[in-house]
């Protein structure tokens, strides 16, 4: 079974992978068949739905990349990590944090993402 860090790296690489077949291969390694993904704009289930979302992201933000800004923090099958979306020129577009849950086989079964910093108290 791959480590949480390896799973997170494969998941992150899928967001940046332009080749559809390679993107699918990365998600087959990292994403449970019925995994769920939720962020402020999306709520979906399954690998095919996530592949469609990523393809849409790549079409909308030509040349943009999602880059990790932390390692994977894990305990009790739960994870969190931070990331930054960079434009084709390397400029920061957005930052966020994702929380997740691992399936029994170590792949991601849930990601809940938040964009930007938490609101002020």
C-alpha positions in Angstrom: 0.0 0.0 0.0 1.3 3.5 -0.9 1.9 6.0 1.8 -0.4 9.0 2.3 2.3 11.2 0.9 2.6 9.1 -2.3 -1.2 9.1 -2.7 -1.3 12.9 -2.3 1.5 13.3 -4.8 -0.3 11.2 -7.4 -3.5 13.1 -6.7 -1.8 16.4 -7.1 0.0 15.3 -10.3 -3.3 14.4 -11.8 -4.5 18.0 -11.6 -1.5 19.1 -13.6 -1.3 16.2 -16.1 -2.3 17.3 -19.6 -2.5 13.7 -21.0 -5.9 12.2 -20.3 -4.7 8.6 -20.1 -1.9 9.4 -17.7 -4.3 11.5 -15.6 -6.6 8.5 -15.4 -3.6 6.3 -14.4 -2.6 8.7 -11.6 -6.2 8.8 -10.3 -6.5 5.0 -10.4 -3.5 5.0 -8.0 -4.8 7.8 -5.8 -8.6 7.9 -5.9 -11.1 5.3 -4.7 -13.6 4.2 -7.3 -16.5 6.0 -5.5 -14.5 8.8 -3.9 -16.2 12.1 -3.3 -14.8 15.6 -4.1 -16.4 18.8 -2.7 -15.2 22.4 -3.0 -17.1 25.7 -3.0 -18.1 25.1 -6.7 -18.3 21.3 -7.0 -19.8 18.3 -5.3 -19.2 15.0 -7.1 -18.7 11.3 -6.7 -16.5 8.9 -8.7 -13.3 8.9 -10.6 -14.9 9.7 -14.0 -16.6 12.8 -12.5 -13.3 14.0 -11.0 -11.5 13.4 -14.4 -14.2 15.6 -16.0 -13.7 18.3 -13.4 -10.0 18.3 -13.8 -10.3 18.5 -17.6 -12.6 21.5 -17.2 -10.2 23.2 -14.8 -7.4 22.7 -17.4 -9.5 24.1 -20.2 -10.6 27.1 -18.1 -7.2 28.0 -16.7 -4.8 27.3 -19.6 -1.3 26.6 -18.3 -2.3 26.9 -14.7 -0.9 24.5 -12.1 -1.8 23.3 -8.7 1.3 23.2 -6.5 1.5 21.8 -3.0 2.6 24.3 -0.3 2.7 21.7 2.5 3.4 18.0 2.9 0.5 15.6 3.6 -0.5 15.7 7.3 -2.1 12.4 8.3 -3.6 10.8 11.3 -6.3 8.1 11.8 -6.9 7.8 8.0 -7.6 11.6 7.7 -5.3 14.0 5.8 -4.9 17.7 5.2 -2.6 19.7 2.9 -2.3 23.2 1.5 -1.9 24.2 -2.1 -1.5 27.2 -4.5 -2.9 27.6 -8.0 -0.3 29.3 -10.2 -1.0 30.9 -13.5 1.0 30.0 -16.6 3.4 32.8 -15.8 4.0 31.4 -12.2 1.9 34.1 -10.5 -0.3 33.0 -7.6 -4.0 33.0 -8.5 -5.5 31.3 -5.4 -4.5 29.3 -2.3 -6.4 26.7 -0.4 -6.5 23.8 2.0 -7.9 20.3 1.4 -9.1 17.8 4.0 -9.5 14.2 3.1 -10.2 10.7 4.2 -8.4 7.5 3.1 -10.1 4.3 2.1 -9.1 0.9 3.6 -6.8 0.4 0.6 -5.0 3.7 1.2 -6.5 5.6 -1.7 -8.5 8.9 -1.2 -12.2 8.3 -0.6 -13.0 11.9 0.2 -11.6 15.4 -0.4 -13.2 18.6 0.9 -11.5 21.7 -0.3 -11.6 25.3 0.8 -10.4 28.3 -1.3 -8.5 31.2 0.3 -7.8 31.8 4.0 -10.5 31.2 6.6 -12.7 34.2 7.3 -11.7 36.6 10.1 -13.1 35.9 13.6 
